[in-house]
Amino acid sequence: MTTSGQRQRVLIVDDEEALAWSLSTRLAKLRPRYEVDTAHDGETALAKLTANPIDLLVADVRMPGMSGLDLIVAALGSNPDLPVIVMTAYRTADVNRLTDNSSIQFLEKPFEFERFLGLVDRSLAHGQKGFSGAISVQTLPDVVQLYVLSNATGALTIRHDGREGKLWFEAGAIPHAVTDQNRGEEAFFEIMLWRDGEFSMQLRAMPPERSVSANWQELLMESCRRIDERDREESSPSLTRKGWTLTPPPPADDDPFADLIAEEPASALATKPDDPKPKVSKETPMNIKDSLAKLNTIDGFVGAALVDSESGMLLGQEGGGTLNLEVAAAGNTEVVRSKRKTMSNLGLKESIEDILITLTKQYHLIRPLRSRSALFFYVALDRTRANLAMARIALADVEKELQV
C-alpha cells in the first residue's frame, strides 16, 4: 500500500487490450493523483502486484490462462483488505459469491466510464475519513462537473448577492434544481449564469422531487452556450468574474432543506444594476440524444457517438450492439489527434472534413464538427448495406441542427 504523499496505485487487468488502454488512459488523465498500470493476463498481473503492492485491483473475469477469479483470490491471499472491482459480462454464481466480500465491487460490461470512475474513487477512499476545507473556482459548471464525476449524492446550496438556489445530485445525476424564481432546468441555467458567490454541499441529502429530465452533459453544454452568449452581448469592462468559494456544510442537526427561498423579494432583486437578470433563450436546439437518434435512419447503421477529441469523453451514443462505443470513442480520438499532428508536420493549412476507415464488414466514419472542431461524430455502418454518400449527407444535415 502507498504511504502518505505517494500516489495510489491502480492495476487494470483485461485481455481486451483496447479496453484496458482506454480505461487506463482516461483514468490517468482525469485522476493524476492515481498511478495507473495495466496487464493483459492473470500471470503478468500477479507478478506486477507481487513486485510492487497496489491500492486497487480492477480485473476482468474471463481471461486466457489464469482467470480473473484466480487472480483475485491470489491477490486477496496476500492482502485481504485490497479493494477489487470485478469487470465481466457474465455474472456467474462464483462471481456472486466473490462479491459478497465488502471490499469487492461488481461492474457489469458494457458500462459507462463515469460509472467506472465513481467505483474507482469510492474504492480508493475506503477507510479514509476525507477532507473539508475551501476551494475557489471561476465558473459553476466546473463545480457541477466535479460533483457529477465523483458520483455524489447530496444538495448543493449556491448563494449569490442575496439570492439562493439549490441543485440536487443523485449518484452523479442531477434530478432537481430550484431558485426563488424558477425550478427544474431553467433554475439550473439561472444558477449557472450567476457570476460569483458561495456554495456548500450537504452530502446524502435526497431530492424532494424530480424536475430535471436532461442529462448532465446536455445541461452543462447548454449552460456554457448561454454563458458565452451573455459574455458576447455584454460590453461593459467593469463586469469581472470574482469566482466561487466553497463554504463548510451546515451542522449535522441543521435542516438541509431550510431557507430554500431567498427572503428578498424578486422585485427588489430585479432593480440591482450589477446583477442583470439572466436572459432566457427561446431557442430549442436539437440535443445530442435526438441528433444521434436521427442517424439511426441511415442505411446499414450500427452505432454512433459524439466525442470530445480533447478528453476522449463520450458525450452521447446511439446503438452499437456488440461494438463498444466507449472504446471506439477513446481509440478514434487518437486517430483524429494523430491526423491533425501529421497535417501540422506537413504544413497543411486545412481542416478535416471526414475520415473514412474501411473494414472487411464495416465502414467507420469520423466527422469533426465545423462549428466546434474539438468534437466529432463517429458512425459505424454495415458495409453490405451502407451508402457512403447518403451517410455523409445525413451527417451534414444533423450537424446543422445540433447546437453545442
LUMVEX-33571 format. One line per field, with one value per residue (C-alpha): residue number from 1; residue in three letters; x, y, z. Coordinates in Angstrom, 2 decimals. Example, Ala and Ser with C-alpha at 12.3 -4.5 7.8 and 13.67 -1.06 7.14 Angstrom:
2
marnu 1|2
gugu ALA|SER
xx 12.30|13.67
yy -4.50|-1.06
zz 7.80|7.14
This chain:
404
marnu 1|2|3|4|5|6|7|8|9|10|11|12|13|14|15|16|17|18|19|20|21|22|23|24|25|26|27|28|29|30|31|32|33|34|35|36|37|38|39|40|41|42|43|44|45|46|47|48|49|50|51|52|53|54|55|56|57|58|59|60|61|62|63|64|65|66|67|68|69|70|71|72|73|74|75|76|77|78|79|80|81|82|83|84|85|86|87|88|89|90|91|92|93|94|95|96|97|98|99|100|101|102|103|104|105|106|107|108|109|110|111|112|113|114|115|116|117|118|119|120|121|122|123|124|125|126|127|128|129|130|131|132|133|134|135|136|137|138|139|140|141|142|143|144|145|146|147|148|149|150|151|152|153|154|155|156|157|158|159|160|161|162|163|164|165|166|167|168|169|170|171|172|173|174|175|176|177|178|179|180|181|182|183|184|185|186|187|188|189|190|191|192|193|194|195|196|197|198|199|200|201|202|203|204|205|206|207|208|209|210|211|212|213|214|215|216|217|218|219|220|221|222|223|224|225|226|227|228|229|230|231|232|233|234|235|236|237|238|239|240|241|242|243|244|245|246|247|248|249|250|251|252|253|254|255|256|257|258|259|260|261|262|263|264|265|266|267|268|269|270|271|272|273|274|275|276|277|278|279|280|281|282|283|284|285|286|287|288|289|290|291|292|293|294|295|296|297|298|299|300|301|302|303|304|305|306|307|308|309|310|311|312|313|314|315|316|317|318|319|320|321|322|323|324|325|326|327|328|329|330|331|332|333|334|335|336|337|338|339|340|341|342|343|344|345|346|347|348|349|350|351|352|353|354|355|356|357|358|359|360|361|362|363|364|365|366|367|368|369|370|371|372|373|374|375|376|377|378|379|380|381|382|383|384|385|386|387|388|389|390|391|392|393|394|395|396|397|398|399|400|401|402|403|404
gugu MET|THR|THR|SER|GLY|GLN|ARG|GLN|ARG|VAL|LEU|ILE|VAL|ASP|ASP|GLU|GLU|ALA|LEU|ALA|TRP|SER|LEU|SER|THR|ARG|LEU|ALA|LYS|LEU|ARG|PRO|ARG|TYR|GLU|VAL|ASP|THR|ALA|HIS|ASP|GLY|GLU|THR|ALA|LEU|ALA|LYS|LEU|THR|ALA|ASN|PRO|ILE|ASP|LEU|LEU|VAL|ALA|ASP|VAL|ARG|MET|PRO|GLY|MET|SER|GLY|LEU|ASP|LEU|ILE|VAL|ALA|ALA|LEU|GLY|SER|ASN|PRO|ASP|LEU|PRO|VAL|ILE|VAL|MET|THR|ALA|TYR|ARG|THR|ALA|ASP|VAL|ASN|ARG|LEU|THR|ASP|ASN|SER|SER|ILE|GLN|PHE|LEU|GLU|LYS|PRO|PHE|GLU|PHE|GLU|ARG|PHE|LEU|GLY|LEU|VAL|ASP|ARG|SER|LEU|ALA|HIS|GLY|GLN|LYS|GLY|PHE|SER|GLY|ALA|ILE|SER|VAL|GLN|THR|LEU|PRO|ASP|VAL|VAL|GLN|LEU|TYR|VAL|LEU|SER|ASN|ALA|THR|GLY|ALA|LEU|THR|ILE|ARG|HIS|ASP|GLY|ARG|GLU|GLY|LYS|LEU|TRP|PHE|GLU|ALA|GLY|ALA|ILE|PRO|HIS|ALA|VAL|THR|ASP|GLN|ASN|ARG|GLY|GLU|GLU|ALA|PHE|PHE|GLU|ILE|MET|LEU|TRP|ARG|ASP|GLY|GLU|PHE|SER|MET|GLN|LEU|ARG|ALA|MET|PRO|PRO|GLU|ARG|SER|VAL|SER|ALA|ASN|TRP|GLN|GLU|LEU|LEU|MET|GLU|SER|CYS|ARG|ARG|ILE|ASP|GLU|ARG|ASP|ARG|GLU|GLU|SER|SER|PRO|SER|LEU|THR|ARG|LYS|GLY|TRP|THR|LEU|THR|PRO|PRO|PRO|PRO|ALA|ASP|ASP|ASP|PRO|PHE|ALA|ASP|LEU|ILE|ALA|GLU|GLU|PRO|ALA|SER|ALA|LEU|ALA|THR|LYS|PRO|ASP|ASP|PRO|LYS|PRO|LYS|VAL|SER|LYS|GLU|THR|PRO|MET|ASN|ILE|LYS|ASP|SER|LEU|ALA|LYS|LEU|ASN|THR|ILE|ASP|GLY|PHE|VAL|GLY|ALA|ALA|LEU|VAL|ASP|SER|GLU|SER|GLY|MET|LEU|LEU|GLY|GLN|GLU|GLY|GLY|GLY|THR|LEU|ASN|LEU|GLU|VAL|ALA|ALA|ALA|GLY|ASN|THR|GLU|VAL|VAL|ARG|SER|LYS|ARG|LYS|THR|MET|SER|ASN|LEU|GLY|LEU|LYS|GLU|SER|ILE|GLU|ASP|ILE|LEU|ILE|THR|LEU|THR|LYS|GLN|TYR|HIS|LEU|ILE|ARG|PRO|LEU|ARG|SER|ARG|SER|ALA|LEU|PHE|PHE|TYR|VAL|ALA|LEU|ASP|ARG|THR|ARG|ALA|ASN|LEU|ALA|MET|ALA|ARG|ILE|ALA|LEU|ALA|ASP|VAL|GLU|LYS|GLU|LEU|GLN|VAL
xx 0.00|1.09|2.22|1.25|2.30|2.53|0.12|-2.31|-1.61|-4.32|-3.79|-6.28|-6.28|-8.20|-7.27|-9.05|-6.03|-8.05|-10.39|-7.54|-5.71|-8.84|-9.68|-6.11|-5.51|-8.69|-8.33|-4.75|-5.84|-8.85|-7.18|-3.47|-3.25|-3.51|-0.65|-2.30|-0.80|-2.24|-1.80|-3.47|-3.33|-3.50|0.08|1.57|-0.80|0.11|3.82|3.27|1.27|3.72|6.69|5.03|1.96|-1.15|-4.09|-6.83|-7.20|-9.59|-9.89|-11.89|-13.14|-12.70|-9.08|-6.82|-4.54|-5.08|-8.67|-9.65|-11.20|-7.94|-6.03|-8.38|-8.18|-4.36|-4.27|-6.60|-4.48|-1.59|-3.74|-7.24|-8.23|-7.30|-10.20|-11.22|-13.51|-14.70|-15.46|-17.43|-20.42|-21.07|-22.23|-21.90|-22.50|-18.74|-18.69|-21.70|-20.00|-16.84|-18.63|-20.12|-16.79|-17.33|-14.10|-15.15|-17.47|-19.07|-19.07|-21.17|-20.00|-20.74|-20.56|-20.24|-16.88|-18.46|-19.75|-16.24|-14.69|-17.12|-16.35|-12.59|-12.91|-15.09|-12.80|-9.69|-11.50|-12.40|-11.38|-10.36|-12.00|-11.81|-11.18|-13.11|-11.91|-12.27|-11.63|-12.08|-13.19|-14.11|-17.39|-20.20|-20.12|-16.70|-18.26|-21.13|-18.77|-16.69|-19.69|-21.08|-17.82|-17.38|-20.80|-22.01|-25.41|-26.50|-27.79|-25.56|-26.64|-25.49|-25.71|-25.23|-25.86|-28.83|-30.25|-30.15|-30.50|-30.15|-29.03|-29.57|-27.23|-28.12|-25.36|-23.88|-27.18|-28.94|-32.63|-33.79|-32.95|-34.72|-34.29|-36.63|-37.77|-37.53|-37.45|-36.13|-33.84|-34.49|-33.48|-30.28|-29.48|-30.30|-27.83|-25.11|-25.31|-24.54|-21.06|-19.81|-20.81|-20.55|-21.60|-21.83|-22.62|-24.89|-23.94|-26.58|-29.49|-32.13|-34.15|-37.72|-38.93|-37.67|-37.87|-34.88|-35.02|-31.95|-28.65|-25.78|-23.74|-26.62|-27.19|-23.55|-23.20|-26.32|-25.11|-21.76|-23.54|-25.69|-22.65|-20.81|-23.87|-24.19|-20.50|-20.68|-23.70|-22.24|-19.78|-19.19|-15.50|-16.45|-18.01|-15.48|-15.69|-14.92|-15.06|-16.77|-15.83|-16.80|-18.09|-18.24|-21.51|-24.09|-24.04|-25.48|-28.58|-29.50|-32.28|-30.52|-33.63|-34.14|-34.06|-34.72|-36.29|-34.39|-36.11|-35.51|-38.45|-37.91|-38.91|-36.03|-33.58|-34.57|-33.53|-29.89|-27.73|-24.79|-26.87|-28.67|-31.48|-30.34|-31.66|-33.72|-33.12|-36.24|-34.27|-34.88|-31.73|-31.68|-29.93|-27.23|-29.56|-32.04|-29.24|-27.72|-31.18|-31.67|-28.52|-30.28|-32.18|-29.01|-28.95|-26.66|-26.49|-24.62|-23.84|-22.93|-21.33|-20.45|-16.93|-14.75|-11.33|-9.59|-10.54|-11.73|-15.02|-18.15|-20.79|-23.58|-24.17|-26.79|-26.90|-23.63|-24.77|-21.63|-19.47|-18.15|-18.64|-16.66|-13.58|-14.27|-14.52|-11.17|-9.42|-10.72|-9.77|-6.18|-6.87|-8.09|-5.19|-2.66|-4.08|-4.07|-0.47|0.55|-1.19|0.67|4.02|3.30|2.37|-1.18|-3.38|-6.64|-9.34|-10.56|-13.94|-14.16|-12.03|-13.17|-11.87|-12.89|-13.02|-13.96|-17.57|-17.96|-17.32|-16.20|-16.81|-15.30|-16.54|-15.33|-17.97|-17.34|-18.84|-16.69|-13.74|-12.86|-15.99|-16.52|-19.21|-18.21|-20.53|-20.20|-22.05|-22.65|-20.62|-23.03|-25.98|-24.47|-24.45|-21.48|-22.70|-26.10|-24.41|-22.24|-25.30|-27.21|-24.28|-24.05|-27.80|-27.69|-24.69|-26.58|-29.40|-27.13|-26.23|-23.40
yy 0.00|3.59|5.81|9.42|11.69|8.88|8.34|5.47|2.61|1.07|-2.10|-2.75|-6.31|-7.27|-9.41|-6.84|-4.59|-1.74|-1.61|-1.75|1.02|3.19|2.86|3.44|6.43|8.26|7.41|8.73|11.92|12.63|11.44|12.37|11.53|7.84|5.81|3.52|0.31|-2.43|-6.13|-8.38|-11.75|-13.02|-14.26|-10.87|-9.07|-11.32|-10.73|-6.95|-6.75|-9.09|-6.97|-3.66|-3.58|-1.88|0.00|-1.18|-4.17|-3.89|-7.28|-8.98|-12.48|-14.42|-14.36|-16.99|-18.83|-17.66|-16.44|-13.20|-15.11|-16.99|-13.70|-12.03|-14.96|-14.89|-11.11|-11.26|-14.06|-11.58|-8.58|-9.44|-5.75|-4.97|-3.20|-5.01|-4.12|-7.16|-6.47|-9.04|-9.54|-12.94|-12.78|-16.40|-17.97|-17.87|-14.14|-13.57|-15.42|-13.39|-10.06|-10.88|-9.54|-5.91|-4.79|-6.17|-4.34|-5.60|-3.74|-5.28|-4.88|-2.80|0.17|3.94|5.43|7.70|4.59|3.09|6.35|6.54|2.98|3.63|6.78|5.06|2.01|4.11|6.24|3.09|3.61|7.24|10.00|12.58|16.32|19.51|22.98|25.75|25.91|28.65|28.15|30.55|29.09|26.99|24.42|23.39|22.80|20.75|18.57|17.93|16.51|14.62|12.83|11.93|10.20|12.35|12.34|15.45|19.03|21.83|25.23|28.27|31.84|34.90|38.52|37.82|35.01|31.30|28.26|24.53|21.67|18.06|15.25|11.57|9.07|11.60|12.59|15.96|15.25|18.58|22.30|25.29|29.06|31.74|32.37|29.02|25.25|22.42|23.04|26.80|27.05|25.18|27.59|30.62|29.44|28.75|32.40|33.76|35.28|34.81|33.79|30.83|27.20|24.38|20.69|18.68|15.07|12.32|14.79|13.35|15.45|16.27|15.90|15.38|18.39|17.83|15.31|16.26|14.51|16.41|16.69|18.43|20.74|21.79|22.28|24.46|26.38|27.11|28.23|30.67|31.96|32.57|34.30|36.56|37.45|38.39|40.65|42.47|45.22|46.85|46.46|46.85|43.37|40.83|37.26|37.21|33.46|30.99|29.85|26.60|27.15|24.46|22.46|23.29|21.40|17.90|18.94|21.66|21.03|20.69|21.97|25.05|28.58|27.25|30.53|33.81|36.31|39.27|39.75|39.21|42.83|44.17|41.77|42.90|46.51|45.74|47.33|44.99|41.81|41.68|39.18|36.16|36.14|33.03|31.67|30.78|28.54|24.82|23.33|19.64|17.86|15.24|12.31|13.44|14.15|10.71|9.12|10.71|8.95|5.66|6.09|5.75|2.51|-0.03|1.91|0.05|2.74|6.41|8.65|12.28|12.52|15.24|14.86|16.83|14.45|11.33|11.63|10.12|12.89|10.72|7.41|5.56|1.87|-0.01|-3.57|-5.62|-2.63|-0.97|2.74|3.78|2.01|3.30|6.88|6.70|4.93|7.24|10.26|9.15|8.79|12.39|13.72|11.77|13.03|16.64|16.29|14.84|17.70|20.20|18.49|18.63|22.30|21.67|24.65|22.73|21.21|17.61|17.14|13.45|10.34|7.03|3.71|0.72|-2.67|-6.07|-5.79|-2.21|1.42|3.70|7.37|10.18|13.74|16.72|19.40|22.55|24.73|23.13|21.18|19.67|17.47|14.77|12.35|8.69|6.45|2.70|1.25|-2.22|-2.22|-4.50|-2.12|1.34|4.16|6.37|9.34|9.33|8.78|11.87|13.93|12.72|13.61|17.11|17.64|16.50|18.73|21.81|21.15|20.38|23.39|22.90
zz 0.00|-0.55|2.26|2.87|0.00|-2.57|-5.45|-5.05|-7.46|-9.66|-11.73|-14.58|-15.95|-19.11|-22.10|-24.30|-24.78|-26.31|-23.32|-20.79|-22.66|-22.90|-19.19|-18.01|-20.29|-19.33|-15.63|-15.55|-17.29|-15.05|-11.83|-11.97|-8.27|-9.22|-10.71|-13.29|-14.74|-16.98|-17.65|-20.22|-18.43|-14.88|-14.64|-15.61|-13.26|-10.33|-10.95|-11.02|-7.80|-6.06|-7.07|-6.22|-3.91|-5.29|-3.77|-6.17|-8.50|-11.47|-13.18|-15.91|-15.07|-18.31|-19.47|-21.07|-18.65|-15.09|-14.81|-13.16|-10.26|-9.61|-9.78|-7.28|-4.85|-5.03|-4.54|-1.53|-0.08|0.15|1.10|2.43|2.59|-1.03|-2.82|-6.01|-8.93|-10.91|-14.59|-16.57|-18.85|-17.22|-13.60|-12.53|-9.12|-8.45|-9.15|-6.88|-4.03|-4.57|-4.47|-1.07|0.21|1.29|-0.39|-3.80|-6.20|-9.40|-12.74|-15.50|-19.10|-21.07|-18.70|-18.88|-17.96|-15.31|-13.52|-13.61|-12.37|-9.44|-8.34|-8.52|-6.40|-3.80|-3.65|-3.07|-0.49|1.51|5.10|4.60|6.61|3.83|3.96|4.46|3.56|1.00|-2.73|-5.33|-8.93|-11.71|-13.00|-11.57|-14.43|-13.05|-9.63|-11.11|-13.14|-10.02|-8.12|-11.14|-11.91|-8.24|-8.37|-5.48|-3.79|-1.93|-2.09|-3.34|-2.00|-4.02|-2.69|-4.89|-3.97|-1.67|-3.80|-3.13|-5.33|-4.86|-7.07|-6.06|-7.13|-7.02|-7.85|-10.26|-11.93|-11.47|-10.74|-9.31|-9.22|-7.68|-7.18|-5.88|-9.48|-11.30|-10.86|-12.99|-15.95|-16.10|-12.44|-13.28|-16.15|-13.97|-11.32|-13.90|-15.05|-11.58|-11.60|-8.04|-4.53|-2.19|-2.34|0.18|-0.15|2.15|1.40|1.21|1.06|-1.29|-3.77|-2.64|-6.26|-9.81|-12.09|-14.43|-17.28|-19.35|-18.64|-17.07|-20.29|-22.07|-19.09|-18.95|-22.69|-22.82|-19.74|-21.38|-24.54|-22.54|-20.64|-23.92|-25.38|-22.33|-22.39|-26.07|-25.51|-22.54|-23.42|-20.03|-18.99|-15.33|-15.17|-13.88|-12.69|-9.00|-8.62|-6.29|-2.80|-1.11|2.44|5.15|5.24|7.94|11.28|11.18|13.15|10.61|8.16|4.76|3.00|5.19|3.76|0.27|-0.83|-0.52|1.77|-0.55|-2.96|-6.67|-7.44|-5.36|-6.98|-10.45|-9.74|-8.92|-11.66|-11.19|-11.32|-14.68|-14.96|-16.95|-20.47|-21.09|-24.58|-26.51|-28.88|-28.66|-30.21|-31.02|-28.15|-28.53|-27.92|-30.59|-33.06|-32.70|-32.89|-36.33|-37.55|-36.77|-40.04|-42.16|-44.18|-42.52|-39.25|-36.47|-33.91|-33.48|-30.88|-30.29|-28.85|-27.32|-29.02|-26.26|-23.44|-25.29|-23.39|-24.90|-24.88|-26.26|-28.03|-30.05|-30.87|-31.06|-30.40|-29.75|-30.71|-27.53|-28.27|-25.16|-26.52|-30.04|-28.76|-26.99|-29.88|-32.59|-30.50|-31.04|-34.78|-35.00|-32.93|-34.98|-38.29|-37.11|-35.90|-39.29|-41.12|-38.92|-39.59|-43.34|-43.12|-44.41|-43.53|-43.95|-41.79|-41.72|-43.39|-42.53|-42.08|-43.58|-42.24|-44.40|-42.69|-44.11|-42.90|-41.73|-42.56|-39.72|-40.49|-38.38|-38.95|-36.85|-36.29|-38.30|-35.57|-32.85|-34.23|-30.83|-31.16|-33.77|-34.86|-35.03|-37.07|-37.73|-40.75|-42.15|-45.36|-47.23|-46.77|-46.35|-48.91|-48.00|-50.00|-48.25|-44.88|-45.39|-46.37|-43.30|-41.04|-42.52|-42.02|-38.40|-37.67|-38.95|-36.46|-33.48|-31.35|-28.83
